[in-house]
Amino acid sequence: MSMTKIKIWYPEKLFDKNQRNSWFELIKSKERFERKQNQIDGSIQNQIEWVDSADSADVYVLPQDWGYYYSINRQVDAIKFCKEAFKKGVTVLSNSGGDQGITVPVPENTIVYRQSGYRSKRKANERTIPFFLSDPITSLLKMEEESAFQIQNGQLPVVGFCGMSPHGFQIAIKERLQIIHRNLKSILKIKTGDLQQILSSSNLRYQTLEVFRNSKKFKANYIIRKKYRGGIQTSENRKKTTKEYYDNQLESNLIVCVRGVGNFSLRFFETLGMGRIPIFIDTDSPLPDIGGRNWKDYIIWIDKSEISSSAEIAENWLKGRDMRAQQRLNRKLWVDCFRLDNFWINEFKRFKNN
């Protein structure tokens, strides 16, 4: 993409180089690019010119996550910075991460990227950011892209899932109590975070899996784990369970995607990256902008109140669709909109157009 580079600046006084986990994504990309780690970062940095002066910048970046500033009681300084930028008419890019996320009292010039939150409550200056991952087909599975779309015609559509799926009354009570506890901490200002809807995401996941397991119109392909990644956290085990996870997607057409502790699903983006079709259980989850496209052309959208009918909804959605063509479309959507470089290049385009 040919375009004038956007000049970006961030305030050193609000930057802690030792807290890399809370850095804004563009700063992480800058650091990786300087270490020459990959081409993805290069394609982002080629669109940017990092400048040393606020006066010469087109856009400011708040270098750390909002949760970090609140945790060290520097949110007032960060908010003041955003208000000063507003007076200058300069856009500020910021991030509110974590499962709960924080709705920040900042002026409209400050864009707050976040994965969590609720679609119905999203503010005009909030934008949903995807979960960025390495290319699951070419980087993790070491496959040619086209070979990932091979399917056997004439068979039932395969619904895949690999992960934990606890369920039952005790799980439902436990998860609801955990949310109530977090909400109380927020209300009492013991910990900062938005209030969460009280529900059991594990039970929603289990109910959805059971509907497809019991359907005669679909074939279930599940790997149910009792503990995260099978419980043993070693480098060898992580490689093994990661391959099993993506092999399960490779062997499936549709993947059940239900929110976790936060109101978003990492699996959702992994599924699109694999060129598979998410069965998206909607819990008022925010979804990223896809440039005027209709999300329902790519995913099977099921409201959480309709889980008992999810097999029928999925069957109707699939009618008349070519599975291999749909897989290519979904993969292309991920590459165009959610791969790290293209997501930010699209954002830079939007800044220029506005």
PATOR-840007 format. One record per residue (C-alpha): residue in one letter; residue number from 0; y, x, z. Coordinates in steps of 0.2 Angstrom, whole numbers, plus 2048, in hexadecimal, padded with zeros to 3 digits. Last residue first. Layout:
N
type a seq NUM c2 Y c1 X c3 Z
...
END
This chain:
354
type n seq 353 c2 836 c1 7CB c3 82A
type n seq 352 c2 82D c1 7D1 c3 81B
type k seq 351 c2 82D c1 7E3 c3 821
type f seq 350 c2 826 c1 7DE c3 832
type r seq 349 c2 819 c1 7D4 c3 82A
type k seq 348 c2 814 c1 7E3 c3 81F
type f seq 347 c2 813 c1 7ED c3 82E
type e seq 346 c2 807 c1 7E0 c3 836
type n seq 345 c2 7FC c1 7E1 c3 827
type i seq 344 c2 7FC c1 7F4 c3 828
type w seq 343 c2 7F7 c1 7F2 c3 83A
type f seq 342 c2 7E8 c1 7E7 c3 837
type n seq 341 c2 7E3 c1 7F1 c3 827
type d seq 340 c2 7E2 c1 801 c3 831
type l seq 339 c2 7D8 c1 7FA c3 840
type r seq 338 c2 7CC c1 7EF c3 836
type f seq 337 c2 7D0 c1 7DE c3 83A
type c seq 336 c2 7D9 c1 7D6 c3 82B
type d seq 335 c2 7D3 c1 7DD c3 81B
type v seq 334 c2 7C2 c1 7E5 c3 821
type w seq 333 c2 7BE c1 7D6 c3 82C
type l seq 332 c2 7C2 c1 7C9 c3 81E
type k seq 331 c2 7B8 c1 7D3 c3 812
type r seq 330 c2 7A9 c1 7D2 c3 81D
type n seq 329 c2 7AB c1 7C0 c3 81F
type l seq 328 c2 7AC c1 7BE c3 80C
type r seq 327 c2 79D c1 7C8 c3 809
type q seq 326 c2 793 c1 7BE c3 815
type q seq 325 c2 799 c1 7AE c3 80D
type a seq 324 c2 793 c1 7B5 c3 7FC
type r seq 323 c2 782 c1 7B9 c3 803
type m seq 322 c2 780 c1 7A8 c3 80B
type d seq 321 c2 786 c1 79E c3 7FC
type r seq 320 c2 78E c1 78E c3 803
type g seq 319 c2 78A c1 77D c3 7FD
type k seq 318 c2 785 c1 776 c3 80E
type l seq 317 c2 788 c1 784 c3 81B
type w seq 316 c2 795 c1 77A c3 825
type n seq 315 c2 78A c1 76B c3 826
type e seq 314 c2 77C c1 775 c3 82D
type a seq 313 c2 787 c1 77D c3 83A
type i seq 312 c2 78E c1 76D c3 840
type e seq 311 c2 77D c1 766 c3 841
type a seq 310 c2 777 c1 775 c3 84B
type s seq 309 c2 787 c1 774 c3 856
type s seq 308 c2 784 c1 762 c3 85B
type s seq 307 c2 780 c1 766 c3 86E
type i seq 306 c2 78E c1 772 c3 86E
type e seq 305 c2 79B c1 765 c3 869
type s seq 304 c2 7A6 c1 766 c3 879
type k seq 303 c2 7A8 c1 779 c3 877
type d seq 302 c2 7B0 c1 776 c3 866
type i seq 301 c2 7A6 c1 77D c3 858
type w seq 300 c2 7AD c1 787 c3 849
type i seq 299 c2 7A1 c1 78E c3 83D
type i seq 298 c2 7AB c1 79D c3 837
type y seq 297 c2 7B2 c1 7A3 c3 826
type d seq 296 c2 7BA c1 794 c3 81D
type k seq 295 c2 7BE c1 78D c3 82E
type w seq 294 c2 7CA c1 79B c3 831
type n seq 293 c2 7D5 c1 795 c3 823
type r seq 292 c2 7DE c1 7A3 c3 81A
type g seq 291 c2 7F1 c1 7A5 c3 81C
type g seq 290 c2 7F1 c1 7B7 c3 820
type i seq 289 c2 7E3 c1 7B8 c3 82C
type d seq 288 c2 7EC c1 7B7 c3 83D
type p seq 287 c2 7E2 c1 7BB c3 84C
type l seq 286 c2 7D8 c1 7AD c3 856
type p seq 285 c2 7DD c1 7A6 c3 867
type s seq 284 c2 7CF c1 79E c3 870
type d seq 283 c2 7D1 c1 78C c3 875
type t seq 282 c2 7BF c1 78C c3 87B
type d seq 281 c2 7B8 c1 78C c3 869
type i seq 280 c2 7A6 c1 790 c3 867
type f seq 279 c2 7A6 c1 79B c3 857
type i seq 278 c2 796 c1 79C c3 84E
type p seq 277 c2 79B c1 7AC c3 845
type i seq 276 c2 794 c1 7AF c3 834
type r seq 275 c2 78F c1 7C0 c3 82F
type g seq 274 c2 797 c1 7CE c3 825
type m seq 273 c2 793 c1 7DB c3 832
type g seq 272 c2 7A6 c1 7DD c3 836
type l seq 271 c2 7A7 c1 7CA c3 838
type t seq 270 c2 799 c1 7CB c3 845
type e seq 269 c2 7A1 c1 7D9 c3 84E
type f seq 268 c2 7B1 c1 7CF c3 84E
type f seq 267 c2 7A9 c1 7C0 c3 857
type r seq 266 c2 79F c1 7CB c3 862
type l seq 265 c2 7AF c1 7D1 c3 86B
type s seq 264 c2 7B1 c1 7BF c3 870
type f seq 263 c2 7C1 c1 7B8 c3 878
type n seq 262 c2 7C6 c1 7AD c3 887
type g seq 261 c2 7C3 c1 7BB c3 893
type v seq 260 c2 7B3 c1 7BC c3 89E
type g seq 259 c2 7A9 c1 7B9 c3 88E
type r seq 258 c2 7AD c1 7AD c3 87F
type v seq 257 c2 79F c1 7A7 c3 874
type c seq 256 c2 799 c1 7AD c3 863
type v seq 255 c2 788 c1 7A8 c3 85D
type i seq 254 c2 784 c1 7B2 c3 84D
type l seq 253 c2 77F c1 7AB c3 83C
type n seq 252 c2 776 c1 7B3 c3 82E
type s seq 251 c2 76A c1 7BE c3 838
type e seq 250 c2 75F c1 7CE c3 835
type l seq 249 c2 76F c1 7D9 c3 834
type q seq 248 c2 776 c1 7D1 c3 844
type n seq 247 c2 766 c1 7D6 c3 84E
type d seq 246 c2 767 c1 7E7 c3 846
type y seq 245 c2 779 c1 7E8 c3 84D
type y seq 244 c2 773 c1 7E5 c3 85F
type e seq 243 c2 763 c1 7F0 c3 85D
type k seq 242 c2 76E c1 7FE c3 857
type t seq 241 c2 77A c1 7FC c3 865
type t seq 240 c2 76B c1 7FB c3 871
type k seq 239 c2 764 c1 80C c3 86B
type k seq 238 c2 774 c1 815 c3 86B
type r seq 237 c2 779 c1 80F c3 87C
type n seq 236 c2 768 c1 814 c3 882
type e seq 235 c2 769 c1 825 c3 87C
type s seq 234 c2 77B c1 828 c3 883
type t seq 233 c2 775 c1 821 c3 894
type q seq 232 c2 779 c1 811 c3 89D
type i seq 231 c2 768 c1 808 c3 8A1
type g seq 230 c2 76A c1 7F5 c3 8A4
type g seq 229 c2 764 c1 7EE c3 894
type r seq 228 c2 774 c1 7F0 c3 88B
type y seq 227 c2 77C c1 7E4 c3 899
type k seq 226 c2 76E c1 7DD c3 8A3
type k seq 225 c2 761 c1 7CF c3 8A1
type r seq 224 c2 761 c1 7D1 c3 88E
type i seq 223 c2 75D c1 7C3 c3 882
type i seq 222 c2 759 c1 7C9 c3 870
type y seq 221 c2 75A c1 7BA c3 865
type n seq 220 c2 755 c1 7B6 c3 853
type a seq 219 c2 755 c1 7A3 c3 853
type k seq 218 c2 750 c1 79A c3 842
type f seq 217 c2 75A c1 78B c3 83D
type k seq 216 c2 758 c1 77A c3 836
type k seq 215 c2 74A c1 775 c3 842
type s seq 214 c2 756 c1 777 c3 851
type n seq 213 c2 74F c1 77C c3 862
type r seq 212 c2 755 c1 78E c3 862
type f seq 211 c2 765 c1 788 c3 85A
type v seq 210 c2 769 c1 77C c3 868
type e seq 209 c2 763 c1 789 c3 875
type l seq 208 c2 76F c1 796 c3 86F
type t seq 207 c2 77D c1 78B c3 871
type q seq 206 c2 778 c1 785 c3 883
type y seq 205 c2 776 c1 797 c3 888
type r seq 204 c2 787 c1 79D c3 882
type l seq 203 c2 790 c1 78E c3 88A
type n seq 202 c2 786 c1 792 c3 89A
type s seq 201 c2 78C c1 7A4 c3 89A
type s seq 200 c2 79E c1 79E c3 897
type s seq 199 c2 79E c1 795 c3 8A7
type l seq 198 c2 7AF c1 78B c3 8A9
type i seq 197 c2 7BF c1 78C c3 8B2
type q seq 196 c2 7CD c1 78F c3 8A6
type q seq 195 c2 7D6 c1 79E c3 8AA
type l seq 194 c2 7E7 c1 7A2 c3 8B2
type d seq 193 c2 7F1 c1 7B0 c3 8AB
type g seq 192 c2 7F0 c1 7C1 c3 8B4
type t seq 191 c2 7F9 c1 7CC c3 8C1
type k seq 190 c2 7F0 c1 7CF c3 8D1
type i seq 189 c2 7F4 c1 7CA c3 8E3
type k seq 188 c2 802 c1 7BF c3 8DC
type l seq 187 c2 7FB c1 7B0 c3 8E7
type i seq 186 c2 7F9 c1 7A6 c3 8D7
type s seq 185 c2 7F1 c1 7B5 c3 8CD
type k seq 184 c2 7E5 c1 7B9 c3 8DC
type l seq 183 c2 7E0 c1 7A6 c3 8DC
type n seq 182 c2 7DD c1 7A7 c3 8CA
type r seq 181 c2 7D1 c1 7B6 c3 8CC
type h seq 180 c2 7C8 c1 7AD c3 8DA
type i seq 179 c2 7C7 c1 79D c3 8D0
type i seq 178 c2 7C0 c1 7A6 c3 8C1
type q seq 177 c2 7B2 c1 7AF c3 8CC
type l seq 176 c2 7AE c1 79E c3 8D4
type r seq 175 c2 7AB c1 796 c3 8C2
type e seq 174 c2 7A0 c1 7A5 c3 8BE
type k seq 173 c2 795 c1 7A3 c3 8CD
type i seq 172 c2 794 c1 790 c3 8CC
type a seq 171 c2 78E c1 791 c3 8BA
type i seq 170 c2 782 c1 79F c3 8BE
type q seq 169 c2 77B c1 795 c3 8CD
type f seq 168 c2 779 c1 786 c3 8C2
type g seq 167 c2 770 c1 78E c3 8B4
type h seq 166 c2 772 c1 79B c3 8A7
type p seq 165 c2 772 c1 7AE c3 8A3
type s seq 164 c2 773 c1 7B3 c3 891
type m seq 163 c2 775 c1 7C5 c3 88F
type g seq 162 c2 775 c1 7CD c3 87E
type c seq 161 c2 76F c1 7CC c3 86C
type f seq 160 c2 772 c1 7BC c3 862
type g seq 159 c2 76D c1 7B7 c3 851
type v seq 158 c2 76B c1 7A6 c3 848
type v seq 157 c2 761 c1 7A8 c3 838
type p seq 156 c2 763 c1 79B c3 82A
type l seq 155 c2 752 c1 794 c3 825
type q seq 154 c2 74A c1 79D c3 817
type g seq 153 c2 74B c1 799 c3 804
type n seq 152 c2 755 c1 7A8 c3 800
type q seq 151 c2 752 c1 7B9 c3 809
type i seq 150 c2 762 c1 7C2 c3 80D
type q seq 149 c2 769 c1 7D2 c3 808
type f seq 148 c2 77B c1 7D4 c3 80D
type a seq 147 c2 77A c1 7E4 c3 817
type s seq 146 c2 775 c1 7ED c3 807
type e seq 145 c2 786 c1 7EA c3 800
type e seq 144 c2 78F c1 7F4 c3 80D
type e seq 143 c2 785 c1 804 c3 80B
type m seq 142 c2 77D c1 808 c3 81C
type k seq 141 c2 780 c1 814 c3 829
type l seq 140 c2 77C c1 807 c3 837
type l seq 139 c2 78A c1 80D c3 842
type s seq 138 c2 797 c1 813 c3 836
type t seq 137 c2 794 c1 80A c3 825
type i seq 136 c2 78E c1 7F9 c3 82C
type p seq 135 c2 796 c1 7F8 c3 83D
type d seq 134 c2 7A7 c1 7FF c3 838
type s seq 133 c2 7AE c1 805 c3 848
type l seq 132 c2 7B6 c1 7F8 c3 853
type f seq 131 c2 7C7 c1 7F0 c3 856
type f seq 130 c2 7C7 c1 7E0 c3 860
type p seq 129 c2 7D3 c1 7D5 c3 858
type i seq 128 c2 7E6 c1 7D3 c3 85D
type t seq 127 c2 7ED c1 7C2 c3 860
type r seq 126 c2 800 c1 7C1 c3 85E
type e seq 125 c2 80C c1 7BB c3 86C
type n seq 124 c2 81E c1 7B9 c3 868
type a seq 123 c2 81D c1 7A6 c3 864
type k seq 122 c2 813 c1 7A3 c3 875
type r seq 121 c2 801 c1 79F c3 875
type k seq 120 c2 7FD c1 791 c3 881
type s seq 119 c2 7F2 c1 786 c3 875
type r seq 118 c2 7E9 c1 796 c3 86F
type y seq 117 c2 7E4 c1 79B c3 880
type g seq 116 c2 7E5 c1 7AD c3 887
type s seq 115 c2 7DC c1 7BD c3 883
type q seq 114 c2 7DC c1 7C8 c3 874
type r seq 113 c2 7EE c1 7CD c3 876
type y seq 112 c2 7FD c1 7D4 c3 86C
type v seq 111 c2 80E c1 7D1 c3 874
type i seq 110 c2 81C c1 7D2 c3 867
type t seq 109 c2 82D c1 7D5 c3 870
type n seq 108 c2 83C c1 7CE c3 866
type e seq 107 c2 839 c1 7BD c3 86E
type p seq 106 c2 83F c1 7C3 c3 87F
type v seq 105 c2 833 c1 7C8 c3 88D
type p seq 104 c2 82B c1 7BE c3 89B
type v seq 103 c2 819 c1 7C5 c3 899
type t seq 102 c2 80A c1 7BA c3 898
type i seq 101 c2 7FD c1 7C5 c3 89F
type g seq 100 c2 7EB c1 7C8 c3 899
type q seq 99 c2 7DC c1 7C0 c3 8A1
type d seq 98 c2 7CE c1 7CA c3 89A
type g seq 97 c2 7D9 c1 7DA c3 897
type g seq 96 c2 7E7 c1 7DE c3 88C
type s seq 95 c2 7F9 c1 7DA c3 88A
type n seq 94 c2 800 c1 7E5 c3 87C
type s seq 93 c2 811 c1 7E9 c3 876
type l seq 92 c2 81B c1 7EB c3 866
type v seq 91 c2 82E c1 7EA c3 868
type t seq 90 c2 839 c1 7E4 c3 85A
type v seq 89 c2 84C c1 7EA c3 85A
type g seq 88 c2 85B c1 7DE c3 85A
type k seq 87 c2 865 c1 7EA c3 865
type k seq 86 c2 866 c1 7DD c3 873
type f seq 85 c2 854 c1 7DA c3 871
type a seq 84 c2 850 c1 7EC c3 873
type e seq 83 c2 859 c1 7EC c3 884
type k seq 82 c2 84F c1 7DD c3 889
type c seq 81 c2 83F c1 7E6 c3 885
type f seq 80 c2 843 c1 7F5 c3 88F
type k seq 79 c2 848 c1 7EA c3 89E
type i seq 78 c2 837 c1 7E2 c3 89D
type a seq 77 c2 82F c1 7F3 c3 89D
type d seq 76 c2 839 c1 7F8 c3 8AC
type v seq 75 c2 835 c1 7E8 c3 8B6
type q seq 74 c2 823 c1 7EA c3 8B2
type r seq 73 c2 823 c1 7FB c3 8BB
type n seq 72 c2 819 c1 7F5 c3 8CA
type i seq 71 c2 80A c1 801 c3 8C7
type s seq 70 c2 7FE c1 7F4 c3 8C2
type y seq 69 c2 80B c1 7E9 c3 8BA
type y seq 68 c2 80F c1 7F8 c3 8AE
type y seq 67 c2 7FC c1 7FA c3 8AA
type g seq 66 c2 7F9 c1 7E8 c3 8A7
type w seq 65 c2 807 c1 7E8 c3 89A
type d seq 64 c2 7FE c1 7F5 c3 890
type q seq 63 c2 806 c1 806 c3 88D
type p seq 62 c2 812 c1 80D c3 880
type l seq 61 c2 81E c1 7FF c3 87D
type v seq 60 c2 821 c1 802 c3 86B
type y seq 59 c2 832 c1 800 c3 863
type v seq 58 c2 835 c1 7FC c3 851
type d seq 57 c2 842 c1 801 c3 843
type a seq 56 c2 846 c1 811 c3 84C
type s seq 55 c2 855 c1 81C c3 849
type d seq 54 c2 85F c1 817 c3 859
type a seq 53 c2 84F c1 819 c3 864
type s seq 52 c2 84E c1 82B c3 85F
type d seq 51 c2 83F c1 836 c3 85F
type v seq 50 c2 837 c1 82E c3 84F
type w seq 49 c2 825 c1 82A c3 84A
type e seq 48 c2 824 c1 826 c3 838
type i seq 47 c2 817 c1 819 c3 834
type q seq 46 c2 80E c1 813 c3 824
type n seq 45 c2 804 c1 823 c3 822
type q seq 44 c2 800 c1 822 c3 835
type i seq 43 c2 7F5 c1 812 c3 831
type s seq 42 c2 7EB c1 81A c3 822
type g seq 41 c2 7E9 c1 82A c3 82D
type d seq 40 c2 7E2 c1 820 c3 83B
type i seq 39 c2 7D4 c1 819 c3 830
type q seq 38 c2 7D1 c1 82B c3 828
type n seq 37 c2 7C9 c1 831 c3 838
type q seq 36 c2 7CA c1 83E c3 847
type k seq 35 c2 7D8 c1 849 c3 840
type r seq 34 c2 7DE c1 84E c3 852
type e seq 33 c2 7EF c1 848 c3 84D
type f seq 32 c2 7E8 c1 838 c3 846
type r seq 31 c2 7DF c1 835 c3 856
type e seq 30 c2 7EF c1 836 c3 860
type k seq 29 c2 7F9 c1 82B c3 854
type s seq 28 c2 7EB c1 81E c3 854
type k seq 27 c2 7EC c1 81E c3 867
type i seq 26 c2 7FE c1 81C c3 866
type l seq 25 c2 7FC c1 80D c3 85A
type e seq 24 c2 7F0 c1 805 c3 866
type f seq 23 c2 7FC c1 805 c3 875
type w seq 22 c2 7F5 c1 810 c3 882
type s seq 21 c2 7EC c1 808 c3 891
type n seq 20 c2 7DC c1 812 c3 890
type r seq 19 c2 7E7 c1 822 c3 88D
type q seq 18 c2 7EE c1 822 c3 89F
type n seq 17 c2 7F2 c1 835 c3 8A0
type k seq 16 c2 7FF c1 834 c3 893
type d seq 15 c2 80A c1 828 c3 89D
type f seq 14 c2 817 c1 821 c3 893
type l seq 13 c2 826 c1 816 c3 899
type k seq 12 c2 832 c1 825 c3 89B
type e seq 11 c2 82C c1 82B c3 88A
type p seq 10 c2 834 c1 81C c3 882
type y seq 9 c2 82B c1 817 c3 871
type w seq 8 c2 831 c1 819 c3 85F
type i seq 7 c2 82C c1 813 c3 84E
type k seq 6 c2 833 c1 815 c3 83D
type i seq 5 c2 82B c1 80A c3 831
type k seq 4 c2 826 c1 814 c3 821
type t seq 3 c2 82D c1 80C c3 811
type m seq 2 c2 81F c1 804 c3 807
type s seq 1 c2 811 c1 807 c3 7FB
type m seq 0 c2 800 c1 800 c3 800
END
